[in-house]
Amino acid sequence: MILAHPDDESFVAAGLARRHVEWDAEVVLVTTTRGDAHRMGDPPLCDRDALPALQEAELCRVVDILGM
């Protein structure tokens, strides 16, 4: 699965990816950005410089949860 941003896998294809993992298919995730241009939220989750690392950590956790 190739997606542009971290979080896209959760909103677009998490259920489908998990289903394929349960069927013993190899599921690979590629994101083309680290999410550094993502909105910060209100109130902000972190400062702009810390956002890519936070997005990456969240992505790694999701990949683990989904079994990719």
PQR file of N, CA, C, O and H, with PARSE charges and radii, in Angstrom:
ATOM      1  N   MET A   1       0.853  -1.152   0.000 -0.4000 1.5000
ATOM      2  CA  MET A   1       0.000   0.000   0.000 -0.0000 2.0000
ATOM      3  C   MET A   1       0.908   1.226   0.000  0.5500 1.7000
ATOM      4  O   MET A   1       1.801   1.342   0.839 -0.5500 1.4000
ATOM      5  N   ILE A   2       0.681   2.124  -0.927 -0.4000 1.5000
ATOM      6  CA  ILE A   2       1.463   3.361  -1.029 -0.0000 2.0000
ATOM      7  C   ILE A   2       0.524   4.528  -0.769  0.5500 1.7000
ATOM      8  O   ILE A   2      -0.480   4.709  -1.457 -0.5500 1.4000
ATOM      9  H   ILE A   2      -0.045   2.030  -1.608  0.4000 1.0000
ATOM     10  N   LEU A   3       0.875   5.315   0.239 -0.4000 1.5000
ATOM     11  CA  LEU A   3       0.048   6.457   0.631 -0.0000 2.0000
ATOM     12  C   LEU A   3       0.926   7.684   0.796  0.5500 1.7000
ATOM     13  O   LEU A   3       2.132   7.568   1.015 -0.5500 1.4000
ATOM     14  H   LEU A   3       1.691   5.168   0.798  0.4000 1.0000
ATOM     15  N   ALA A   4       0.328   8.848   0.692 -0.4000 1.5000
ATOM     16  CA  ALA A   4       1.096  10.084   0.753 -0.0000 2.0000
ATOM     17  C   ALA A   4       1.545  10.438   2.161  0.5500 1.7000
ATOM     18  O   ALA A   4       2.686  10.855   2.356 -0.5500 1.4000
ATOM     19  H   ALA A   4      -0.652   8.942   0.514  0.4000 1.0000
ATOM     20  N   HIS A   5       0.670  10.279   3.145 -0.4000 1.5000
ATOM     21  CA  HIS A   5       0.947  10.828   4.473 -0.0000 2.0000
ATOM     22  C   HIS A   5       0.776   9.787   5.575  0.5500 1.7000
ATOM     23  O   HIS A   5      -0.023   8.861   5.437 -0.5500 1.4000
ATOM     24  H   HIS A   5      -0.257   9.940   2.987  0.4000 1.0000
ATOM     25  N   PRO A   6       1.524   9.934   6.664 -0.5600 1.5000
ATOM     26  CA  PRO A   6       1.189   9.169   7.858  0.2800 2.0000
ATOM     27  C   PRO A   6      -0.238   9.534   8.266  0.5500 1.7000
ATOM     28  O   PRO A   6      -0.653  10.675   8.062 -0.5500 1.4000
ATOM     29  N   ASP A   7      -0.967   8.639   8.809 -0.4000 1.5000
ATOM     30  CA  ASP A   7      -2.389   8.724   9.185 -0.0000 2.0000
ATOM     31  C   ASP A   7      -3.288   8.256   8.049  0.5500 1.7000
ATOM     32  O   ASP A   7      -4.396   7.791   8.314 -0.5500 1.4000
ATOM     33  H   ASP A   7      -0.631   7.712   8.974  0.4000 1.0000
ATOM     34  N   ASP A   8      -2.858   8.359   6.800 -0.4000 1.5000
ATOM     35  CA  ASP A   8      -3.716   7.933   5.693 -0.0000 2.0000
ATOM     36  C   ASP A   8      -4.078   6.456   5.821  0.5500 1.7000
ATOM     37  O   ASP A   8      -5.204   6.069   5.508 -0.5500 1.4000
ATOM     38  H   ASP A   8      -1.957   8.737   6.585  0.4000 1.0000
ATOM     39  N   GLU A   9      -3.147   5.634   6.272 -0.4000 1.5000
ATOM     40  CA  GLU A   9      -3.423   4.205   6.403 -0.0000 2.0000
ATOM     41  C   GLU A   9      -4.557   3.958   7.390  0.5500 1.7000
ATOM     42  O   GLU A   9      -5.364   3.048   7.199 -0.5500 1.4000
ATOM     43  H   GLU A   9      -2.232   5.949   6.526  0.4000 1.0000
ATOM     44  N   SER A  10      -4.618   4.763   8.439 -0.4000 1.5000
ATOM     45  CA  SER A  10      -5.675   4.588   9.448 -0.0000 2.0000
ATOM     46  C   SER A  10      -7.036   5.000   8.914  0.5500 1.7000
ATOM     47  O   SER A  10      -8.040   4.349   9.199 -0.5500 1.4000
ATOM     48  H   SER A  10      -3.963   5.502   8.595  0.4000 1.0000
ATOM     49  N   PHE A  11      -7.074   6.070   8.146 -0.4000 1.5000
ATOM     50  CA  PHE A  11      -8.344   6.594   7.651 -0.0000 2.0000
ATOM     51  C   PHE A  11      -8.799   5.942   6.355  0.5500 1.7000
ATOM     52  O   PHE A  11      -9.994   5.924   6.060 -0.5500 1.4000
ATOM     53  H   PHE A  11      -6.258   6.599   7.913  0.4000 1.0000
ATOM     54  N   VAL A  12      -7.867   5.406   5.578 -0.4000 1.5000
ATOM     55  CA  VAL A  12      -8.207   4.911   4.247 -0.0000 2.0000
ATOM     56  C   VAL A  12      -8.299   3.391   4.178  0.5500 1.7000
ATOM     57  O   VAL A  12      -9.234   2.865   3.575 -0.5500 1.4000
ATOM     58  H   VAL A  12      -6.896   5.421   5.818  0.4000 1.0000
ATOM     59  N   ALA A  13      -7.353   2.670   4.781 -0.4000 1.5000
ATOM     60  CA  ALA A  13      -7.281   1.243   4.473 -0.0000 2.0000
ATOM     61  C   ALA A  13      -6.898   0.349   5.642  0.5500 1.7000
ATOM     62  O   ALA A  13      -6.448  -0.773   5.412 -0.5500 1.4000
ATOM     63  H   ALA A  13      -6.593   3.097   5.271  0.4000 1.0000
ATOM     64  N   ALA A  14      -7.054   0.787   6.872 -0.4000 1.5000
ATOM     65  CA  ALA A  14      -6.641  -0.031   8.014 -0.0000 2.0000
ATOM     66  C   ALA A  14      -7.395  -1.359   8.064  0.5500 1.7000
ATOM     67  O   ALA A  14      -6.788  -2.410   8.270 -0.5500 1.4000
ATOM     68  H   ALA A  14      -7.421   1.698   7.059  0.4000 1.0000
ATOM     69  N   GLY A  15      -8.692  -1.316   7.880 -0.4000 1.5000
ATOM     70  CA  GLY A  15      -9.478  -2.547   7.931 -0.0000 2.0000
ATOM     71  C   GLY A  15      -9.116  -3.513   6.828  0.5500 1.7000
ATOM     72  O   GLY A  15      -9.002  -4.716   7.060 -0.5500 1.4000
ATOM     73  H   GLY A  15      -9.185  -0.462   7.712  0.4000 1.0000
ATOM     74  N   LEU A  16      -8.937  -2.996   5.641 -0.4000 1.5000
ATOM     75  CA  LEU A  16      -8.556  -3.843   4.508 -0.0000 2.0000
ATOM     76  C   LEU A  16      -7.164  -4.441   4.712  0.5500 1.7000
ATOM     77  O   LEU A  16      -6.940  -5.620   4.437 -0.5500 1.4000
ATOM     78  H   LEU A  16      -9.030  -2.018   5.453  0.4000 1.0000
ATOM     79  N   ALA A  17      -6.235  -3.620   5.194 -0.4000 1.5000
ATOM     80  CA  ALA A  17      -4.880  -4.118   5.449 -0.0000 2.0000
ATOM     81  C   ALA A  17      -4.903  -5.218   6.503  0.5500 1.7000
ATOM     82  O   ALA A  17      -4.266  -6.258   6.333 -0.5500 1.4000
ATOM     83  H   ALA A  17      -6.417  -2.662   5.417  0.4000 1.0000
ATOM     84  N   ARG A  18      -5.632  -4.992   7.587 -0.4000 1.5000
ATOM     85  CA  ARG A  18      -5.703  -5.990   8.665 -0.0000 2.0000
ATOM     86  C   ARG A  18      -6.336  -7.275   8.174  0.5500 1.7000
ATOM     87  O   ARG A  18      -5.882  -8.363   8.527 -0.5500 1.4000
ATOM     88  H   ARG A  18      -6.149  -4.147   7.724  0.4000 1.0000
ATOM     89  N   ARG A  19      -7.369  -7.168   7.371 -0.4000 1.5000
ATOM     90  CA  ARG A  19      -8.015  -8.365   6.824 -0.0000 2.0000
ATOM     91  C   ARG A  19      -7.025  -9.191   6.010  0.5500 1.7000
ATOM     92  O   ARG A  19      -6.997 -10.416   6.127 -0.5500 1.4000
ATOM     93  H   ARG A  19      -7.738  -6.284   7.084  0.4000 1.0000
ATOM     94  N   HIS A  20      -6.218  -8.533   5.190 -0.4000 1.5000
ATOM     95  CA  HIS A  20      -5.239  -9.263   4.386 -0.0000 2.0000
ATOM     96  C   HIS A  20      -4.152  -9.884   5.259  0.5500 1.7000
ATOM     97  O   HIS A  20      -3.678 -10.983   4.968 -0.5500 1.4000
ATOM     98  H   HIS A  20      -6.242  -7.538   5.094  0.4000 1.0000
ATOM     99  N   VAL A  21      -3.759  -9.205   6.308 -0.4000 1.5000
ATOM    100  CA  VAL A  21      -2.789  -9.785   7.250 -0.0000 2.0000
ATOM    101  C   VAL A  21      -3.381 -11.052   7.874  0.5500 1.7000
ATOM    102  O   VAL A  21      -2.695 -12.066   8.002 -0.5500 1.4000
ATOM    103  H   VAL A  21      -4.144  -8.313   6.545  0.4000 1.0000
ATOM    104  N   GLU A  22      -4.646 -10.987   8.259 -0.4000 1.5000
ATOM    105  CA  GLU A  22      -5.304 -12.167   8.834 -0.0000 2.0000
ATOM    106  C   GLU A  22      -5.372 -13.318   7.842  0.5500 1.7000
ATOM    107  O   GLU A  22      -5.408 -14.479   8.249 -0.5500 1.4000
ATOM    108  H   GLU A  22      -5.204 -10.163   8.155  0.4000 1.0000
ATOM    109  N   TRP A  23      -5.391 -13.021   6.564 -0.4000 1.5000
ATOM    110  CA  TRP A  23      -5.388 -14.043   5.520 -0.0000 2.0000
ATOM    111  C   TRP A  23      -3.963 -14.463   5.154  0.5500 1.7000
ATOM    112  O   TRP A  23      -3.753 -15.135   4.145 -0.5500 1.4000
ATOM    113  H   TRP A  23      -5.363 -12.078   6.234  0.4000 1.0000
ATOM    114  N   ASP A  24      -2.987 -14.067   5.973 -0.4000 1.5000
ATOM    115  CA  ASP A  24      -1.565 -14.408   5.785 -0.0000 2.0000
ATOM    116  C   ASP A  24      -0.931 -13.767   4.561  0.5500 1.7000
ATOM    117  O   ASP A  24       0.075 -14.266   4.057 -0.5500 1.4000
ATOM    118  H   ASP A  24      -3.157 -13.521   6.793  0.4000 1.0000
ATOM    119  N   ALA A  25      -1.497 -12.678   4.080 -0.4000 1.5000
ATOM    120  CA  ALA A  25      -0.870 -11.935   2.987 -0.0000 2.0000
ATOM    121  C   ALA A  25       0.187 -11.000   3.574  0.5500 1.7000
ATOM    122  O   ALA A  25       0.032 -10.498   4.688 -0.5500 1.4000
ATOM    123  H   ALA A  25      -2.314 -12.273   4.490  0.4000 1.0000
ATOM    124  N   GLU A  26       1.229 -10.778   2.838 -0.4000 1.5000
ATOM    125  CA  GLU A  26       2.227  -9.798   3.251 -0.0000 2.0000
ATOM    126  C   GLU A  26       1.723  -8.414   2.846  0.5500 1.7000
ATOM    127  O   GLU A  26       1.442  -8.165   1.674 -0.5500 1.4000
ATOM    128  H   GLU A  26       1.354 -11.186   1.933  0.4000 1.0000
ATOM    129  N   VAL A  27       1.614  -7.539   3.805 -0.4000 1.5000
ATOM    130  CA  VAL A  27       1.153  -6.176   3.555 -0.0000 2.0000
ATOM    131  C   VAL A  27       2.304  -5.236   3.855  0.5500 1.7000
ATOM    132  O   VAL A  27       2.871  -5.265   4.947 -0.5500 1.4000
ATOM    133  H   VAL A  27       1.843  -7.741   4.757  0.4000 1.0000
ATOM    134  N   VAL A  28       2.645  -4.407   2.892 -0.4000 1.5000
ATOM    135  CA  VAL A  28       3.753  -3.460   3.027 -0.0000 2.0000
ATOM    136  C   VAL A  28       3.184  -2.051   2.894  0.5500 1.7000
ATOM    137  O   VAL A  28       2.367  -1.780   2.014 -0.5500 1.4000
ATOM    138  H   VAL A  28       2.185  -4.383   2.005  0.4000 1.0000
ATOM    139  N   LEU A  29       3.622  -1.163   3.772 -0.4000 1.5000
ATOM    140  CA  LEU A  29       3.162   0.216   3.754 -0.0000 2.0000
ATOM    141  C   LEU A  29       4.314   1.131   3.388  0.5500 1.7000
ATOM    142  O   LEU A  29       5.406   1.032   3.948 -0.5500 1.4000
ATOM    143  H   LEU A  29       4.286  -1.382   4.488  0.4000 1.0000
ATOM    144  N   VAL A  30       4.061   2.023   2.442 -0.4000 1.5000
ATOM    145  CA  VAL A  30       5.016   3.058   2.064 -0.0000 2.0000
ATOM    146  C   VAL A  30       4.301   4.399   2.169  0.5500 1.7000
ATOM    147  O   VAL A  30       3.230   4.581   1.590 -0.5500 1.4000
ATOM    148  H   VAL A  30       3.174   2.103   1.986  0.4000 1.0000
ATOM    149  N   THR A  31       4.889   5.334   2.906 -0.4000 1.5000
ATOM    150  CA  THR A  31       4.375   6.704   2.907 -0.0000 2.0000
ATOM    151  C   THR A  31       5.426   7.578   2.256  0.5500 1.7000
ATOM    152  O   THR A  31       6.623   7.369   2.447 -0.5500 1.4000
ATOM    153  H   THR A  31       5.759   5.186   3.377  0.4000 1.0000
ATOM    154  N   THR A  32       4.986   8.543   1.498 -0.4000 1.5000
ATOM    155  CA  THR A  32       5.934   9.363   0.731 -0.0000 2.0000
ATOM    156  C   THR A  32       6.355  10.632   1.455  0.5500 1.7000
ATOM    157  O   THR A  32       7.206  11.373   0.963 -0.5500 1.4000
ATOM    158  H   THR A  32       4.013   8.713   1.342  0.4000 1.0000
ATOM    159  N   THR A  33       5.766  10.892   2.621 -0.4000 1.5000
ATOM    160  CA  THR A  33       6.187  12.033   3.444 -0.0000 2.0000
ATOM    161  C   THR A  33       6.270  11.584   4.892  0.5500 1.7000
ATOM    162  O   THR A  33       5.824  10.489   5.234 -0.5500 1.4000
ATOM    163  H   THR A  33       5.074  10.290   3.021  0.4000 1.0000
ATOM    164  N   ARG A  34       6.839  12.428   5.743 -0.4000 1.5000
ATOM    165  CA  ARG A  34       6.877  12.152   7.183 -0.0000 2.0000
ATOM    166  C   ARG A  34       5.781  12.906   7.920  0.5500 1.7000
ATOM    167  O   ARG A  34       5.716  12.852   9.148 -0.5500 1.4000
ATOM    168  H   ARG A  34       7.202  13.317   5.465  0.4000 1.0000
ATOM    169  N   GLY A  35       4.928  13.601   7.200 -0.4000 1.5000
ATOM    170  CA  GLY A  35       3.836  14.320   7.825 -0.0000 2.0000
ATOM    171  C   GLY A  35       4.223  15.669   8.375  0.5500 1.7000
ATOM    172  O   GLY A  35       3.511  16.215   9.218 -0.5500 1.4000
ATOM    173  H   GLY A  35       4.980  13.645   6.202  0.4000 1.0000
ATOM    174  N   ASP A  36       5.337  16.227   7.923 -0.4000 1.5000
ATOM    175  CA  ASP A  36       5.826  17.485   8.499 -0.0000 2.0000
ATOM    176  C   ASP A  36       5.020  18.709   8.073  0.5500 1.7000
ATOM    177  O   ASP A  36       5.218  19.789   8.629 -0.5500 1.4000
ATOM    178  H   ASP A  36       5.916  15.784   7.238  0.4000 1.0000
ATOM    179  N   ALA A  37       4.121  18.570   7.107 -0.4000 1.5000
ATOM    180  CA  ALA A  37       3.282  19.706   6.721 -0.0000 2.0000
ATOM    181  C   ALA A  37       1.860  19.550   7.258  0.5500 1.7000
ATOM    182  O   ALA A  37       0.965  20.311   6.890 -0.5500 1.4000
ATOM    183  H   ALA A  37       3.960  17.692   6.655  0.4000 1.0000
ATOM    184  N   HIS A  38       1.663  18.592   8.102 -0.4000 1.5000
ATOM    185  CA  HIS A  38       0.350  18.296   8.682 -0.0000 2.0000
ATOM    186  C   HIS A  38      -0.107  19.436   9.586  0.5500 1.7000
ATOM    187  O   HIS A  38       0.719  20.147  10.158 -0.5500 1.4000
ATOM    188  H   HIS A  38       2.390  17.973   8.401  0.4000 1.0000
ATOM    189  N   ARG A  39      -1.406  19.607   9.712 -0.4000 1.5000
ATOM    190  CA  ARG A  39      -1.931  20.622  10.647 -0.0000 2.0000
ATOM    191  C   ARG A  39      -1.552  20.235  12.071  0.5500 1.7000
ATOM    192  O   ARG A  39      -1.462  19.054  12.406 -0.5500 1.4000
ATOM    193  H   ARG A  39      -2.077  19.029   9.247  0.4000 1.0000
ATOM    194  N   MET A  40      -1.336  21.234  12.890 -0.4000 1.5000
ATOM    195  CA  MET A  40      -0.846  21.019  14.244 -0.0000 2.0000
ATOM    196  C   MET A  40      -1.964  20.724  15.247  0.5500 1.7000
ATOM    197  O   MET A  40      -1.685  20.205  16.327 -0.5500 1.4000
ATOM    198  H   MET A  40      -1.410  22.194  12.618  0.4000 1.0000
ATOM    199  N   GLY A  41      -3.197  21.036  14.924 -0.4000 1.5000
ATOM    200  CA  GLY A  41      -4.296  20.844  15.854 -0.0000 2.0000
ATOM    201  C   GLY A  41      -4.531  22.087  16.688  0.5500 1.7000
ATOM    202  O   GLY A  41      -3.735  23.025  16.663 -0.5500 1.4000
ATOM    203  H   GLY A  41      -3.422  21.458  14.046  0.4000 1.0000
ATOM    204  N   ASP A  42      -5.616  22.088  17.416 -0.4000 1.5000
ATOM    205  CA  ASP A  42      -5.943  23.223  18.266 -0.0000 2.0000
ATOM    206  C   ASP A  42      -6.519  22.694  19.573  0.5500 1.7000
ATOM    207  O   ASP A  42      -7.691  22.320  19.613 -0.5500 1.4000
ATOM    208  H   ASP A  42      -6.263  21.326  17.435  0.4000 1.0000
ATOM    209  N   PRO A  43      -5.751  22.654  20.615 -0.5600 1.5000
ATOM    210  CA  PRO A  43      -4.390  23.160  20.774  0.2800 2.0000
ATOM    211  C   PRO A  43      -3.390  22.248  20.071  0.5500 1.7000
ATOM    212  O   PRO A  43      -3.673  21.070  19.856 -0.5500 1.4000
ATOM    213  N   PRO A  44      -2.225  22.780  19.712 -0.5600 1.5000
ATOM    214  CA  PRO A  44      -1.226  21.987  18.996  0.2800 2.0000
ATOM    215  C   PRO A  44      -0.747  20.790  19.824  0.5500 1.7000
ATOM    216  O   PRO A  44      -0.572  20.884  21.039 -0.5500 1.4000
ATOM    217  N   LEU A  45      -0.541  19.672  19.140 -0.4000 1.5000
ATOM    218  CA  LEU A  45       0.003  18.483  19.799 -0.0000 2.0000
ATOM    219  C   LEU A  45       1.464  18.669  20.197  0.5500 1.7000
ATOM    220  O   LEU A  45       1.915  18.163  21.224 -0.5500 1.4000
ATOM    221  H   LEU A  45      -0.682  19.596  18.153  0.4000 1.0000
ATOM    222  N   CYS A  46       2.190  19.406  19.361 -0.4000 1.5000
ATOM    223  CA  CYS A  46       3.609  19.635  19.577 -0.0000 2.0000
ATOM    224  C   CYS A  46       4.025  20.809  18.695  0.5500 1.7000
ATOM    225  O   CYS A  46       3.207  21.352  17.953 -0.5500 1.4000
ATOM    226  H   CYS A  46       1.824  19.817  18.527  0.4000 1.0000
ATOM    227  N   ASP A  47       5.290  21.198  18.776 -0.4000 1.5000
ATOM    228  CA  ASP A  47       5.736  22.271  17.894 -0.0000 2.0000
ATOM    229  C   ASP A  47       6.063  21.698  16.514  0.5500 1.7000
ATOM    230  O   ASP A  47       6.227  20.486  16.369 -0.5500 1.4000
ATOM    231  H   ASP A  47       5.955  20.757  19.380  0.4000 1.0000
ATOM    232  N   ARG A  48       6.155  22.548  15.519 -0.4000 1.5000
ATOM    233  CA  ARG A  48       6.360  22.146  14.125 -0.0000 2.0000
ATOM    234  C   ARG A  48       7.606  21.276  13.939  0.5500 1.7000
ATOM    235  O   ARG A  48       7.592  20.343  13.137 -0.5500 1.4000
ATOM    236  H   ARG A  48       6.022  23.532  15.637  0.4000 1.0000
ATOM    237  N   ASP A  49       8.678  21.573  14.668 -0.4000 1.5000
ATOM    238  CA  ASP A  49       9.911  20.795  14.518 -0.0000 2.0000
ATOM    239  C   ASP A  49       9.783  19.371  15.048  0.5500 1.7000
ATOM    240  O   ASP A  49      10.466  18.468  14.565 -0.5500 1.4000
ATOM    241  H   ASP A  49       8.690  22.331  15.320  0.4000 1.0000
ATOM    242  N   ALA A  50       8.923  19.164  16.028 -0.4000 1.5000
ATOM    243  CA  ALA A  50       8.754  17.837  16.621 -0.0000 2.0000
ATOM    244  C   ALA A  50       7.728  16.982  15.878  0.5500 1.7000
ATOM    245  O   ALA A  50       7.649  15.775  16.106 -0.5500 1.4000
ATOM    246  H   ALA A  50       8.369  19.898  16.421  0.4000 1.0000
ATOM    247  N   LEU A  51       6.948  17.592  14.998 -0.4000 1.5000
ATOM    248  CA  LEU A  51       5.856  16.886  14.340 -0.0000 2.0000
ATOM    249  C   LEU A  51       6.297  15.675  13.516  0.5500 1.7000
ATOM    250  O   LEU A  51       5.671  14.624  13.648 -0.5500 1.4000
ATOM    251  H   LEU A  51       7.012  18.573  14.813  0.4000 1.0000
ATOM    252  N   PRO A  52       7.330  15.751  12.678 -0.5600 1.5000
ATOM    253  CA  PRO A  52       7.701  14.566  11.901  0.2800 2.0000
ATOM    254  C   PRO A  52       8.043  13.355  12.766  0.5500 1.7000
ATOM    255  O   PRO A  52       7.649  12.236  12.440 -0.5500 1.4000
ATOM    256  N   ALA A  53       8.765  13.562  13.853 -0.4000 1.5000
ATOM    257  CA  ALA A  53       9.121  12.442  14.737 -0.0000 2.0000
ATOM    258  C   ALA A  53       7.875  11.859  15.403  0.5500 1.7000
ATOM    259  O   ALA A  53       7.765  10.643  15.558 -0.5500 1.4000
ATOM    260  H   ALA A  53       9.085  14.471  14.118  0.4000 1.0000
ATOM    261  N   LEU A  54       6.944  12.717  15.793 -0.4000 1.5000
ATOM    262  CA  LEU A  54       5.698  12.249  16.398 -0.0000 2.0000
ATOM    263  C   LEU A  54       4.889  11.446  15.389  0.5500 1.7000
ATOM    264  O   LEU A  54       4.372  10.377  15.713 -0.5500 1.4000
ATOM    265  H   LEU A  54       7.033  13.705  15.667  0.4000 1.0000
ATOM    266  N   GLN A  55       4.782  11.951  14.181 -0.4000 1.5000
ATOM    267  CA  GLN A  55       4.048  11.234  13.127 -0.0000 2.0000
ATOM    268  C   GLN A  55       4.692   9.881  12.834  0.5500 1.7000
ATOM    269  O   GLN A  55       3.998   8.881  12.649 -0.5500 1.4000
ATOM    270  H   GLN A  55       5.202  12.819  13.917  0.4000 1.0000
ATOM    271  N   GLU A  56       6.011   9.860  12.795 -0.4000 1.5000
ATOM    272  CA  GLU A  56       6.725   8.612  12.524 -0.0000 2.0000
ATOM    273  C   GLU A  56       6.498   7.595  13.640  0.5500 1.7000
ATOM    274  O   GLU A  56       6.281   6.415  13.368 -0.5500 1.4000
ATOM    275  H   GLU A  56       6.574  10.673  12.945  0.4000 1.0000
ATOM    276  N   ALA A  57       6.546   8.044  14.885 -0.4000 1.5000
ATOM    277  CA  ALA A  57       6.313   7.147  16.014 -0.0000 2.0000
ATOM    278  C   ALA A  57       4.896   6.582  15.983  0.5500 1.7000
ATOM    279  O   ALA A  57       4.694   5.391  16.223 -0.5500 1.4000
ATOM    280  H   ALA A  57       6.722   9.003  15.106  0.4000 1.0000
ATOM    281  N   GLU A  58       3.918   7.433  15.688 -0.4000 1.5000
ATOM    282  CA  GLU A  58       2.536   6.973  15.584 -0.0000 2.0000
ATOM    283  C   GLU A  58       2.385   5.962  14.448  0.5500 1.7000
ATOM    284  O   GLU A  58       1.690   4.957  14.595 -0.5500 1.4000
ATOM    285  H   GLU A  58       4.082   8.400  15.493  0.4000 1.0000
ATOM    286  N   LEU A  59       3.029   6.227  13.332 -0.4000 1.5000
ATOM    287  CA  LEU A  59       2.961   5.323  12.188 -0.0000 2.0000
ATOM    288  C   LEU A  59       3.549   3.956  12.533  0.5500 1.7000
ATOM    289  O   LEU A  59       2.982   2.925  12.171 -0.5500 1.4000
ATOM    290  H   LEU A  59       3.594   7.044  13.212  0.4000 1.0000
ATOM    291  N   CYS A  60       4.673   3.947  13.226 -0.4000 1.5000
ATOM    292  CA  CYS A  60       5.279   2.676  13.633 -0.0000 2.0000
ATOM    293  C   CYS A  60       4.352   1.897  14.541  0.5500 1.7000
ATOM    294  O   CYS A  60       4.269   0.673  14.432 -0.5500 1.4000
ATOM    295  H   CYS A  60       5.133   4.784  13.520  0.4000 1.0000
ATOM    296  N   ARG A  61       3.659   2.571  15.426 -0.4000 1.5000
ATOM    297  CA  ARG A  61       2.709   1.909  16.336 -0.0000 2.0000
ATOM    298  C   ARG A  61       1.534   1.321  15.554  0.5500 1.7000
ATOM    299  O   ARG A  61       1.113   0.196  15.822 -0.5500 1.4000
ATOM    300  H   ARG A  61       3.727   3.565  15.514  0.4000 1.0000
ATOM    301  N   VAL A  62       1.012   2.066  14.605 -0.4000 1.5000
ATOM    302  CA  VAL A  62      -0.112   1.582  13.794 -0.0000 2.0000
ATOM    303  C   VAL A  62       0.303   0.353  12.988  0.5500 1.7000
ATOM    304  O   VAL A  62      -0.443  -0.622  12.907 -0.5500 1.4000
ATOM    305  H   VAL A  62       1.354   2.980  14.388  0.4000 1.0000
ATOM    306  N   VAL A  63       1.490   0.404  12.395 -0.4000 1.5000
ATOM    307  CA  VAL A  63       1.996  -0.727  11.611 -0.0000 2.0000
ATOM    308  C   VAL A  63       2.074  -1.967  12.503  0.5500 1.7000
ATOM    309  O   VAL A  63       1.733  -3.068  12.072 -0.5500 1.4000
ATOM    310  H   VAL A  63       2.096   1.197  12.460  0.4000 1.0000
ATOM    311  N   ASP A  64       2.520  -1.786  13.735 -0.4000 1.5000
ATOM    312  CA  ASP A  64       2.602  -2.896  14.676 -0.0000 2.0000
ATOM    313  C   ASP A  64       1.213  -3.417  15.025  0.5500 1.7000
ATOM    314  O   ASP A  64       0.996  -4.628  15.036 -0.5500 1.4000
ATOM    315  H   ASP A  64       2.797  -0.891  14.086  0.4000 1.0000
ATOM    316  N   ILE A  65       0.284  -2.534  15.306 -0.4000 1.5000
ATOM    317  CA  ILE A  65      -1.083  -2.938  15.649 -0.0000 2.0000
ATOM    318  C   ILE A  65      -1.752  -3.691  14.501  0.5500 1.7000
ATOM    319  O   ILE A  65      -2.436  -4.690  14.724 -0.5500 1.4000
ATOM    320  H   ILE A  65       0.461  -1.550  15.297  0.4000 1.0000
ATOM    321  N   LEU A  66      -1.555  -3.212  13.280 -0.4000 1.5000
ATOM    322  CA  LEU A  66      -2.181  -3.845  12.118 -0.0000 2.0000
ATOM    323  C   LEU A  66      -1.458  -5.121  11.672  0.5500 1.7000
ATOM    324  O   LEU A  66      -1.988  -5.898  10.878 -0.5500 1.4000
ATOM    325  H   LEU A  66      -1.000  -2.401  13.099  0.4000 1.0000
ATOM    326  N   GLY A  67      -0.257  -5.323  12.185 -0.4000 1.5000
ATOM    327  CA  GLY A  67       0.476  -6.537  11.844 -0.0000 2.0000
ATOM    328  C   GLY A  67       1.213  -6.480  10.521  0.5500 1.7000
ATOM    329  O   GLY A  67       1.549  -7.516   9.947 -0.5500 1.4000
ATOM    330  H   GLY A  67       0.174  -4.692  12.830  0.4000 1.0000
ATOM    331  N   MET A  68       1.463  -5.280  10.038 -0.4000 1.5000
ATOM    332  CA  MET A  68       2.184  -5.139   8.765 -0.0000 2.0000
ATOM    333  C   MET A  68       3.656  -5.382   8.947  0.5500 1.7000
ATOM    334  O   MET A  68       4.418  -5.305   7.984 -0.5500 1.4000
ATOM    335  H   MET A  68       1.190  -4.439  10.504  0.4000 1.0000
TER
END
